[in-house]
Amino acid sequence: MAETGQPYAYTGDDPLNATDPLGLYSCGSRSASYTVRHANRGGRDYALTCGRSTTVNNGKRIQGYGIRHIQQDGRHFGGNLSNAGLNLVVETVEHGTFDPSQSTPVTSVYLYRTAGHILLDNDEIEAIPFTVKVVVNTTYQTITTAKITNPTIDQRPLDNCNFDGQAMPLCASP
């Protein structure tokens, strides 16, 4: 709390939601447009919103965006956008390398190289470098999605109490 001034940030600012010791973020019943984080890049402010999951409506696939999309189906950050993941998304947009080869007229892709401890299948912890790919919608200035591109790390929990290469504290404390 001393560093952020937000004692319950790890519980979505709800002190009664104490069932989340790792700081895994839940938008709960918040609206799709609810802004969780802001990131500034080149004078533009990009918002990470709760968004929506990919859905199928009358046989038509509707693409998701934001936190709900990032968490969907166990993909992206292992199905959870932890305190570490939230910060990585912001860091990627702020300090990532712009990748024009993956970008379109309405989206920009930023790649951020970092390293973190992951929990392996044999319950051992290993520090592995990886890249986080973040896509932002330049029309609406929102963060659409974020994915760890290394399949060894994606879909595994990140230990956000022992995260390497970050200037900010990532360990959520109850």
SERO-4910 file (N, C-alpha, C, O; in steps of 0.05 Angstrom, whole numbers):
BEGIN
 pado doro    nc1    nc2    nc3   cac1   cac2   cac3    cc1    cc2    cc3    oc1    oc2    oc3
  Met    A     16    -24      0      0      0      0     17     25      0     10     45    -12
  Ala    A     40     24     14     57     48     16     66     57    -12     70     81    -16
  Glu    A     70     38    -30     81     46    -57     59     54    -76     63     72    -93
  Thr    A     35     42    -75     15     48    -94     -8     65    -83    -22     79    -98
  Gly    A    -11     65    -56    -33     80    -44    -60     66    -49    -81     77    -43
  Gln    A    -59     42    -60    -83     27    -66    -82      0    -52    -73    -20    -63
  Pro    A    -92     -1    -27    -88    -25    -11   -102    -50    -21    -94    -72    -15
  Tyr    A   -123    -46    -37   -138    -69    -47   -137    -72    -77   -155    -84    -89
  Ala    A   -116    -62    -89   -114    -64   -119   -114    -93   -128   -124    -99   -149
  Tyr    A   -101   -110   -112    -99   -138   -120   -126   -152   -119   -129   -174   -130
  Thr    A   -146   -141   -106   -173   -153   -105   -193   -137   -122   -217   -140   -118
  Gly    A   -183   -122   -141   -201   -106   -157   -213    -83   -141   -236    -75   -147
  Asp    A   -198    -73   -121   -207    -52   -104   -231    -59    -87   -246    -42    -78
  Asp    A   -235    -85    -83   -257    -94    -66   -245   -109    -42   -237   -132    -46
  Pro    A   -244    -97    -19   -231   -110      4   -244   -136     13   -232   -152     28
  Leu    A   -269   -141      5   -283   -165     12   -275   -189     -6   -282   -212      0
  Asn    A   -262   -183    -28   -254   -203    -47   -226   -213    -39   -206   -208    -53
  Ala    A   -224   -227    -17   -198   -235     -6   -190   -263    -15   -173   -275     -3
  Thr    A   -204   -274    -35   -199   -302    -43   -178   -303    -65   -176   -323    -79
  Asp    A   -162   -282    -68   -145   -279    -91   -116   -272    -83   -107   -250    -90
  Pro    A   -102   -289    -68    -77   -281    -57    -55   -275    -78    -36   -262    -71
  Leu    A    -58   -285   -102    -38   -279   -122    -44   -254   -138    -29   -247   -156
  Gly    A    -66   -241   -132    -72   -216   -146    -83   -220   -174    -80   -203   -191
  Leu    A    -96   -243   -178   -108   -248   -205   -132   -230   -208   -150   -230   -192
  Tyr    A   -132   -215   -230   -152   -194   -233   -179   -206   -243   -179   -223   -261
  Ser    A   -200   -196   -232   -227   -204   -241   -243   -178   -246   -246   -161   -228
  Cys    A   -255   -176   -270   -272   -154   -275   -300   -158   -264   -315   -139   -262
  Gly    A   -306   -182   -256   -332   -188   -244   -355   -178   -261   -356   -185   -285
  Ser    A   -373   -162   -250   -396   -152   -265   -391   -124   -276   -410   -111   -285
  Arg    A   -366   -115   -276   -360    -89   -288   -366    -88   -317   -365   -109   -331
  Ser    A   -372    -64   -327   -378    -61   -356   -354    -66   -373   -331    -65   -363
  Ala    A   -359    -71   -398   -337    -76   -418   -319    -51   -420   -296    -54   -426
  Ser    A   -330    -28   -416   -315     -3   -420   -300      6   -394   -286     26   -395
  Tyr    A   -303    -10   -372   -289     -3   -348   -259     -3   -352   -248    -24   -361
  Thr    A   -245     18   -346   -216     20   -350   -201     11   -326   -205     21   -303
  Val    A   -184     -9   -330   -168    -21   -308   -140     -7   -306   -131     -2   -284
  Arg    A   -128     -2   -329   -101     10   -330    -99     29   -353   -113     25   -373
  His    A    -82     48   -351    -75     66   -373    -46     63   -380    -30     58   -362
  Ala    A    -39     66   -405    -11     67   -414     -8     89   -434    -25     93   -451
  Asn    A     14    104   -432     19    126   -450     41    119   -469     63    111   -461
  Arg    A     36    124   -495     56    118   -515     55    140   -536     34    144   -549
  Gly    A     77    154   -540     78    175   -560     57    196   -557     46    206   -577
  Gly    A     51    203   -532     31    224   -528      2    214   -528    -16    230   -524
  Arg    A     -2    188   -533    -29    177   -533    -33    160   -508    -14    147   -498
  Asp    A    -57    161   -497    -64    146   -474    -80    122   -482   -102    124   -492
  Tyr    A    -68     98   -477    -82     73   -484    -95     61   -459    -82     60   -438
  Ala    A   -120     52   -461   -134     41   -438   -136     11   -440   -142      1   -462
  Leu    A   -131     -3   -418   -137    -31   -416   -164    -33   -402   -166    -27   -378
  Thr    A   -184    -42   -416   -211    -43   -405   -218    -72   -398   -204    -91   -405
  Cys    A   -240    -76   -385   -250   -103   -379   -257   -118   -405   -251   -141   -407
  Gly    A   -268   -103   -424   -274   -115   -450   -293   -138   -450   -310   -140   -432
  Arg    A   -291   -156   -469   -309   -179   -471   -294   -203   -482   -275   -200   -496
  Ser    A   -304   -226   -476   -294   -251   -487   -303   -255   -516   -323   -243   -524
  Thr    A   -289   -271   -531   -298   -279   -557   -324   -295   -554   -325   -314   -538
  Thr    A   -345   -288   -569   -370   -302   -567   -380   -310   -594   -371   -300   -615
  Val    A   -400   -327   -594   -413   -335   -619   -442   -327   -616   -456   -336   -598
  Asn    A   -452   -310   -634   -480   -300   -633   -493   -306   -660   -485   -295   -681
  Asn    A   -513   -324   -660   -527   -331   -685   -507   -342   -706   -509   -336   -730
  Gly    A   -488   -358   -697   -468   -370   -715   -446   -351   -723   -427   -359   -737
  Lys    A   -447   -326   -714   -426   -307   -721   -406   -304   -698   -415   -299   -675
  Arg    A   -380   -307   -704   -360   -304   -683   -354   -275   -679   -346   -260   -697
  Ile    A   -357   -266   -653   -353   -238   -646   -327   -237   -630   -325   -248   -608
  Gln    A   -307   -223   -641   -280   -222   -629   -280   -207   -602   -293   -186   -600
  Gly    A   -267   -218   -583   -265   -205   -557   -242   -185   -555   -227   -181   -575
  Tyr    A   -240   -171   -533   -219   -152   -528   -216   -147   -499   -234   -154   -483
  Gly    A   -194   -135   -490   -190   -128   -463   -185   -151   -444   -178   -173   -454
  Ile    A   -188   -147   -418   -181   -167   -398   -196   -193   -402   -185   -215   -400
  Arg    A   -222   -191   -407   -238   -216   -410   -228   -233   -433   -228   -257   -432
  His    A   -220   -220   -455   -209   -235   -478   -181   -247   -471   -176   -269   -478
  Ile    A   -165   -231   -457   -138   -241   -450   -140   -265   -431   -124   -283   -433
  Gln    A   -160   -266   -414   -163   -288   -395   -178   -312   -407   -178   -333   -395
  Gln    A   -190   -309   -430   -208   -329   -441   -195   -356   -447   -172   -356   -458
  Asp    A   -208   -377   -441   -201   -404   -450   -173   -413   -442   -160   -429   -456
  Gly    A   -162   -402   -420   -136   -410   -411   -113   -402   -429    -91   -412   -428
  Arg    A   -119   -383   -447    -98   -373   -465    -85   -348   -454    -93   -338   -433
  His    A    -66   -338   -468    -53   -312   -462    -38   -315   -435    -17   -328   -436
  Phe    A    -46   -304   -414    -31   -306   -389    -40   -330   -372    -47   -327   -349
  Gly    A    -41   -353   -385    -50   -377   -371    -78   -375   -361    -86   -389   -342
  Gly    A    -94   -358   -374   -122   -356   -366   -126   -336   -343   -149   -330   -336
  Asn    A   -104   -325   -333   -106   -305   -311    -89   -281   -318    -67   -284   -327
  Leu    A   -100   -258   -313    -84   -233   -316    -76   -225   -288    -91   -211   -274
  Ser    A    -53   -234   -279    -44   -229   -252    -33   -201   -250    -32   -186   -269
  Asn    A    -26   -194   -225    -14   -167   -220     11   -164   -238     15   -142   -249
  Ala    A     27   -185   -241     50   -184   -259     41   -180   -287     53   -163   -302
  Gly    A     21   -195   -296     12   -192   -323      1   -164   -329      6   -153   -351
  Leu    A    -14   -153   -311    -25   -126   -315     -3   -106   -319     -4    -89   -337
  Asn    A     18   -108   -303     41    -90   -305     56    -95   -331     66    -76   -344
  Leu    A     59   -120   -339     73   -126   -364     58   -114   -388     71   -104   -407
  Val    A     32   -115   -388     17   -104   -410     23    -74   -413     28    -64   -434
  Val    A     23    -60   -390     28    -31   -390     57    -26   -398     63     -8   -414
  Glu    A     76    -41   -387    104    -38   -394    109    -43   -424    125    -29   -436
  Thr    A     95    -62   -435     99    -69   -463     91    -46   -481    104    -39   -500
  Val    A     68    -33   -474     59    -11   -490     78     13   -486     84     28   -505
  Glu    A     86     17   -461    103     40   -455    131     38   -466    143     57   -476
  His    A    143     14   -463    171     11   -469    177    -11   -490    200    -17   -496
  Gly    A    156    -22   -501    160    -43   -521    170    -33   -547    170     -9   -553
  Thr    A    179    -52   -564    188    -45   -590    164    -47   -610    151    -68   -611
  Phe    A    159    -26   -625    138    -26   -644    145    -46   -667    167    -45   -677
  Asp    A    126    -63   -675    131    -83   -696    112    -76   -719     89    -85   -720
  Pro    A    122    -61   -739    105    -54   -762     97    -78   -779     76    -77   -793
  Ser    A    112   -100   -778    105   -123   -795     80   -137   -785     67   -150   -801
  Gln    A     73   -134   -760     49   -147   -749     26   -127   -745      4   -134   -737
  Ser    A     31   -102   -752     11    -81   -747     -6    -76   -772      1    -84   -794
  Thr    A    -30    -64   -768    -48    -58   -790    -55    -28   -787    -46    -14   -769
  Pro    A    -72    -18   -806    -80     11   -803    -94     18   -777    -93     41   -769
  Val    A   -108     -2   -765   -122      5   -740   -111     -9   -715   -121     -4   -693
  Thr    A    -90    -25   -719    -77    -37   -695    -47    -33   -696    -35    -33   -718
  Ser    A    -35    -31   -673     -6    -30   -670      2    -52   -652    -11    -58   -631
  Val    A     25    -65   -658     35    -87   -642     61    -79   -629     79    -68   -643
  Tyr    A     63    -83   -603     88    -78   -589     98   -103   -576     83   -119   -565
  Leu    A    124   -107   -578    137   -131   -566    154   -122   -543    170   -103   -545
  Tyr    A    152   -136   -521    167   -129   -497    182   -154   -487    170   -175   -482
  Arg    A    208   -151   -485    226   -174   -477    230   -172   -447    238   -152   -437
  Thr    A    225   -195   -433    229   -195   -404    236   -224   -396    239   -241   -413
  Ala    A    237   -228   -370    242   -255   -359    226   -258   -334    223   -239   -319
  Gly    A    216   -282   -329    201   -286   -304    203   -315   -295    211   -332   -310
  His    A    197   -319   -270    197   -346   -259    170   -359   -265    149   -347   -262
  Ile    A    171   -384   -274    147   -399   -279    148   -425   -263    169   -435   -256
  Leu    A    124   -435   -258    122   -461   -244    120   -483   -264    102   -484   -281
  Leu    A    139   -501   -264    140   -523   -283    122   -546   -273    112   -546   -251
  Asp    A    119   -566   -291    101   -589   -284    111   -604   -260     94   -616   -245
  Asn    A    137   -604   -255    148   -619   -232    149   -602   -206    164   -608   -188
  Asp    A    134   -580   -206    132   -561   -184    158   -546   -178    161   -534   -157
  Glu    A    177   -546   -197    201   -530   -194    196   -503   -207    180   -500   -225
  Ile    A    211   -483   -197    210   -456   -208    234   -451   -226    256   -458   -219
  Glu    A    229   -440   -249    251   -434   -268    247   -407   -280    225   -399   -287
  Ala    A    269   -392   -282    268   -365   -295    274   -368   -324    295   -378   -332
  Ile    A    255   -359   -341    258   -362   -370    252   -335   -383    232   -322   -376
  Pro    A    269   -326   -402    263   -302   -416    240   -306   -436    238   -328   -447
  Phe    A    224   -286   -441    202   -289   -460    194   -261   -470    203   -241   -460
  Thr    A    177   -261   -491    168   -237   -503    138   -235   -499    123   -255   -501
  Val    A    128   -211   -492    100   -206   -490     92   -189   -514    103   -169   -519
  Lys    A     72   -199   -528     61   -185   -552     35   -171   -544     16   -185   -535
  Val    A     34   -145   -547     10   -130   -540     -1   -117   -565     14   -104   -580
  Val    A    -26   -120   -570    -40   -107   -593    -57    -84   -583    -74    -88   -565
  Val    A    -54    -61   -594    -70    -38   -586    -87    -29   -611    -77    -30   -633
  Asn    A   -111    -21   -605   -129    -10   -626   -124     20   -627   -131     34   -608
  Thr    A   -113     30   -649   -105     58   -651   -130     76   -656   -128    100   -652
  Thr    A   -152     64   -665   -176     80   -670   -189     87   -643   -196    110   -638
  Tyr    A   -191     67   -625   -204     72   -599   -184     76   -577   -191     81   -554
  Gln    A   -158     73   -583   -136     76   -564   -141     57   -540   -139     66   -517
  Thr    A   -146     32   -546   -149     12   -525   -131    -11   -530   -123    -17   -553
  Ile    A   -123    -25   -508   -107    -49   -510   -126    -72   -516   -143    -78   -500
  Thr    A   -123    -84   -539   -141   -105   -548   -134   -132   -535   -152   -146   -525
  Thr    A   -109   -139   -537   -101   -165   -526    -71   -165   -519    -57   -147   -526
  Ala    A    -63   -185   -505    -34   -189   -498    -29   -218   -495    -45   -233   -483
  Lys    A     -7   -227   -505      0   -256   -504     30   -260   -501     46   -246   -513
  Ile    A     37   -279   -484     64   -288   -482     70   -306   -506     55   -325   -510
  Thr    A     90   -299   -522     94   -313   -547    109   -339   -544    109   -355   -563
  Asn    A    121   -345   -521    135   -370   -517    116   -391   -508    105   -389   -486
  Pro    A    111   -413   -524     92   -433   -515    100   -448   -490     83   -460   -477
  Thr    A    125   -447   -483    134   -460   -459    123   -446   -434    118   -458   -414
  Ile    A    120   -420   -437    112   -403   -414     82   -397   -415     69   -397   -394
  Asp    A     71   -393   -439     42   -387   -441     27   -411   -429     35   -434   -431
  Gln    A      5   -405   -416    -13   -424   -403      0   -436   -378     -9   -457   -368
  Arg    A     20   -422   -367     32   -430   -341     30   -406   -322     32   -383   -332
  Pro    A     27   -411   -296     25   -388   -278     51   -374   -275     72   -387   -273
  Leu    A     51   -348   -276     74   -332   -270     75   -327   -240     55   -319   -228
  Asp    A     98   -330   -229    102   -325   -200    107   -295   -197    130   -286   -200
  Asn    A     86   -279   -192     89   -251   -191    102   -240   -166    105   -216   -163
  Cys    A    110   -258   -148    126   -249   -125    156   -251   -131    172   -240   -116
  Asn    A    163   -264   -153    192   -267   -160    196   -262   -189    206   -278   -204
  Phe    A    187   -238   -198    189   -232   -226    214   -216   -232    220   -197   -218
  Asp    A    228   -225   -253    254   -212   -259    251   -188   -277    231   -186   -292
  Gly    A    270   -170   -276    273   -149   -296    253   -127   -294    250   -111   -313
  Gln    A    239   -124   -272    218   -103   -270    226    -83   -248    236    -91   -227
  Ala    A    221    -58   -254    228    -37   -234    206    -34   -213    211    -25   -191
  Met    A    182    -43   -220    160    -39   -201    155    -65   -185    160    -87   -194
  Pro    A    145    -62   -160    138    -86   -145    114   -100   -157     95    -87   -164
  Leu    A    116   -127   -159     95   -142   -171     82   -161   -152     64   -176   -160
  Cys    A     91   -162   -128     81   -182   -109     57   -170    -95     60   -151    -79
  Ala    A     34   -181   -100      9   -171    -86      9   -180    -57     15   -203    -52
  Ser    A      3   -162    -39      3   -170    -11    -25   -165      0    -37   -144     -4
  Pro    A    -36   -185     14    -63   -183     25    -65   -162     47    -87   -158     58
***
